Amino acid sequence: MKLGVLVNEGPFTHQASDSAYHFVKAALDKGHEVSRVFFYYDGVNNGNKLSAPQSDDRNLVKLWGKMAEEHDLDLVVCVAAALRRGVSDENLAPGFRISGLGQLIEAAMESERLVVFGD
């Protein structure tokens, strides 16, 4: 199955980001295709390389980036939401790219399912 994923919450304020990460990991492990993960609203903070969680906490920014590298996964951060939250090309984590809402629409159209995490 071809899936698109929308993440609307940040990595430290809500369970949605963790759930999205584990969902995508499980889908890829089962052989499903994930066409794109689109980060919107506070979800754009998943792509901020300036976040610094404690050493004994999970680091979702790095985990997403590693997954993108291993699976050639397209991680897209919404440009308008990112700029409102101080996320720009200068502090974008490896594996992520900034683009517009058209990328979300394209992911929804090309996928059999669009799975949404967060409000």
N, C-alpha and C positions, 0 to 999 in steps of 0.2 A: 504494500500500500504506500502511496506517496502522500506524505504529510507536510503541512506547513504549521509552524508554531508561532504564537504571539505571546510575549512575556510583558506584562504591564506593571510589574512590581520589582523593586530593587532587591539586591542580594542580602540586605541586612534588616529589612523592615517587615518582611512578609514571607510566608512559606512558599508562595507561588514560584519564586525563582528556583528554589531547591527542587520543588516538584517538577518544574519544567525541565531542569537539567536531568533528573533521574528518568523522566519520561522519554526524553530524546535519546539518552544513553540506552535504555531498554529497547526502544524502537529500532535503533541502529543495530544493536546486538542481535535482534530477531530478524534482521535482513530487510527491514522497511527502509524506504528512502525518505529522507527529510530534505525537502527542497530549500527551505530557508527557516531561520529563526529570526523573527523580527522583534526588536525591543522598543517599546513605546512607553509613554508616560515615565514613571519612576524606574521602569525597567531598563532605561538607557544607562542607569548606574552600574549595570552588569558589565558594561564596556569601559569603565573608568579605571585606568591603570594606577591612579593615585590612591585608590582605596588600600588600606593596610590593616587587615584583620589580625587579631592576635595569632601567635604562632601555633596555638593549639586549636584554632578554629578553622573550618573549611574556608577556602578561598575560591569562591565561585567565579570570580573574574578569570583567574588562572585556569580553573577547571574547564570553563567554556572555551577559552583559547586553545587549550590542549586538545579538546574534543574536535574543534574546528580543524586543527592541523592534522589530526589522525584520520578524520573522515571527510576531509575536503568540504566542510560544512560552511554554508553561507550565513554568517552572523551579521545582521544589519541593524544599526542603531538609527532611529528616526532623527533626522537633522534638527527639526524644529524643537522637539522635546529635549534633545541633547543640549542644544544651545541655551535653552531656558534653565538647564541644570548645571551649566558650566562644563559640559563634556564637549570637547572639540577634537580636531585631528591631532593636536599637540599632546593630549592626554588620553588618547584612545588606546586601549589595550591591544596587544597582538592578537590577530585572528578576527577582529571586528572591523567593520567598515561603516561609514556614515552615508546615508542616502535618504530619500524621501518616502512618503506614504505610498507612492506608486509601487514600491517594492513589496509592500504588504498586500496590495490589491493583486499584484502578479502572483504572489505566493498562494493566495486564496484561490485564484482562478486555475492555477496549474496543479493544485493538490486535490486529492480526493477528500481530504478532511483538513480543516484549519482548527487546531486545538488551542484554546485560549487559557492562559494562566494569569490570575489576578483580575481585579475589577476593571 
